[in-house]
Amino acid sequence: MAVIASEAVGAEILQAYPRRAAVVSWIFFDWAAQPYFTLITTFVFAPYFAGFVAPDPARGQALWGFATAAAGLVIALLSPVLGAIADASGRRKPWIAGFGSLLVIGSCLMWFGKPGDPSVIPPLLLAYAIASIGVEFATVFNNAMMPTLVPPDRIGRLSGTGWATGYIGGILSLILVLGFLAASPETGRTLFGLAPLFGLDPVTHQGDRITGPLTAIWFLIFVTPMFLFTPDYPARRPIREALREGLSGLKRTLGELPKQKSIATFLLANMIYTDGLVSLFAFGGIYAAGTFGWHTIQIGTFGILLAIAGTFGAWLGGKLDDRFGPKRVIAGSLTILLLALAAILLVDKDSILFVKVAPPAPGGALFSGAAERAYLVLGCLIGAAGGPLQAASRTLLIRLAPKDRIAQYFGLFALTGKVTSFIGPLLIGAITAVTASQKAGMALLVLFFVAGLALLSRVRE
């Protein structure tokens, strides 16, 4: 054990920071969980659902938005309560295991989402909601372990490294799917020109559907080191006693929150800009599918490029976080996101920023159109800014929150990240449904980033 002492957690005696193996094992949680966001919610399964399971892409985007909103509402309501109970009970790993199980079950069920079968839509969306609830709650308790792993002046680097590692895991999982599992229905070949492994049928999109079970297996394998090598908080109280004390502590915290203006303002800002970011990632692949007619290989390749940009962005953001502070990193990331999103809304398959360009040639090379390449560049900017934004946000919370109630505040952090998270997808779904225009739905997100940036300016570290 290292000799540097941490701050006391509650009335417990001072603890030493664990060795590097424990920290690396904790970082691998991000690696384990990221394929869910990369494969399911963004680049493969969500566009597949909108394009081939739902009646049409616009209605698919709307249905996916409603399911995302429902899961977000559940997460918002329960996150602070569960965080408060975890602080009172002490341990984090049992909660991660329980909610990780929901992720595994919900992801596996996505295999049954066959194309062109309307009867699978309700159970498929329910499985997606269950898995989303599981991965988000597991992340709350994983985040709450951070203050015990490294000294305060290394929290930014730890958070950024975790996000960067997660992006690398997402890249590798996406390469695995595109290169070896998901084939084009027209050619029957994967991105690497191979026949799909295990005889997966391109016509019934088994290569897209396998992302659910693959996500579950990936999580089980790579979350295991955290359970084996990363020390947990010691158990403090039985669950019933922890329930009473946790709820009492949450009530006290909520009562004190209006007096703590900086953390209250930050949580409000996080609520708004996280809603915008989650909605942007959730619908980016769907939007590209509708705008350019991209299928799994194009969207997946786009996802690989975004994840590579996100890896470097998160790694660099962690270093900038420790040097300049998380608030500046968040503000810079929001500015980049805002400008890139505004530019994306001015890109169509035959125009870039109001300038007419030749549309992609049918059957042409990958991303042969000028508008497609412009979309790639802007998407990479979004990927590079998204990682630092999320990593620096959890760092800023750790700097602002009381150390003895860190899980509780991460519950509030998840609450503010989710309490209105149903609003973004809901409004995108509603506006898209009413206007039959994906562009109109996505334009709403500009307001989220502007409001978040304005509120962040009032936060004092």
C-alpha positions, 0 to 999 in steps of 0.5 A, a space after each residue: 500500500 502507498 503511504 499517502 493517506 486519504 481523507 477519512 470516510 465518515 468516522 472511519 480511520 484514515 486509509 492508504 491509497 491502493 497499489 497500481 494494480 487496484 487502480 488499473 483494475 478500476 479503470 477497466 470498468 470503463 473498458 467493460 461498460 463502453 461497448 454498450 454505449 458504442 455498439 448498442 446506443 450509438 453506432 450499430 444497434 440503434 441505427 439498425 433498429 431505426 432503419 430495419 426494425 421500426 417502420 421507417 427511420 423517423 419513427 424509429 428515432 422517435 420510438 428509441 427516444 421514448 425508450 431512452 426517456 423512460 429509462 432516464 426517468 427511472 435512473 433520475 428518480 432512484 440514483 440519489 436514493 441508492 447513492 445515499 444508501 450506499 454511503 450509509 452501508 459502505 460497500 459499492 461492489 454489491 451494487 455494481 454486481 446487481 446492476 451489472 446483471 441488468 445490463 447483461 440480461 437486457 443486452 442479451 435479449 437484444 439478439 431477438 430483435 429481428 428486422 421487419 417484425 413489429 411484434 418485437 418492438 415493445 419487448 426490444 425497447 423494454 430490454 434496452 431500457 433495462 440494460 440502460 438502467 443497469 449500466 447507468 446505476 453500476 456507473 454511479 457506484 463505480 464513480 463513487 470509488 474514485 476518491 479512495 484510489 488516488 490523491 486529489 491532485 491525480 483525480 483528473 488524470 484518473 478520470 481522463 484515463 478511465 474515459 480514454 481506456 473506455 474509448 479504446 475498448 469501444 473501438 476494439 469492440 466496434 472493429 470486432 463487429 465490423 471486421 468479423 461479424 456484421 456483413 453488408 446485406 448486398 455483398 455478404 462481406 464484412 468491412 474486412 472483406 470476410 464472410 461473417 464468423 459463426 455463419 451470421 446471416 447478413 439478410 436477417 442482420 444477425 451481425 447487428 443483433 449479435 452486438 447485444 450478447 457480445 456487449 454482455 460477454 465483454 462486460 462480464 470478462 473485463 469487469 472481473 478485475 475490478 471485483 478481484 483487485 480493487 478494494 471496496 469501502 468496508 461494510 458499515 451498516 446492515 441494509 435496513 439500517 443503511 436505508 433509514 440513515 441513507 434516506 435521512 442523509 439524503 433529505 439533509 443534503 437536499 435541504 443544504 443544497 440551496 445554500 451551496 450555490 456553486 455545487 447546486 449551480 454545477 449540478 444544474 449545468 450538468 443536468 442541461 449539458 449532459 442531456 444535450 450530450 447524451 441525446 447527441 450521441 444517442 441520435 448521431 448515428 441515427 441522424 447519419 443513417 437518415 441523412 446519408 443512407 449509411 448502413 452498419 459498416 459506414 456508421 461503424 467506421 464513423 464510430 471508430 473514427 469518433 472513438 479514436 478522437 475521443 480517446 485522445 481527447 479524454 487522455 489530453 483532457 485529463 492532463 489539462 484537468 489536473 493543470 488548469 482545473 476541470 471547469 476550464 476543460 468543461 467550458 472548452 469542451 462545451 464550446 467545441 460541441 456547440 460549434 460542431 453541432 451548429 455546423 452539422 446542422 448545415 451539412 446535407 448530402 448535397 450541401 456544406 454550409 449552404 454551398 452545393 456539392 456533388 452528392 455521394 455516388 451510388 456504389 462509390 467508395 466509402 465516404 466518397 461524398 464531400 458532405 460525408 467527409 465534412 460530417 466525419 470531421 465534425 463528428 470527430 470534433 464532437 468525439 474529441 470534446 465529449 470525453 473530456 466533458 464527461 471526465 472533467 465533470 466527475 472530477 469537478 464533482 469530487 472537488 466540490 462534494 463532501 468526501 463522506 457523502 461522495 456516493 450520495 453526491 454521485 447519485 445527485 450527479 446521476 440525477 442531474 444527468 438523468 432527471 431531464 435526460 428524458 426531455 432531450 430524447 422526448 423532444 427530439 422524438 416529438 419534434 421529429 415525429 411532428 415535422 418528419 424531419 430529423 434535422 429539426 429534432 437535432 437542432 434543439 440540442 444547440 439550446 442545451 449546450 448554450 444554457 449549460 455553458 452559461 450556468 457553468 460560468 457561475 460555478 466557483 471551484 
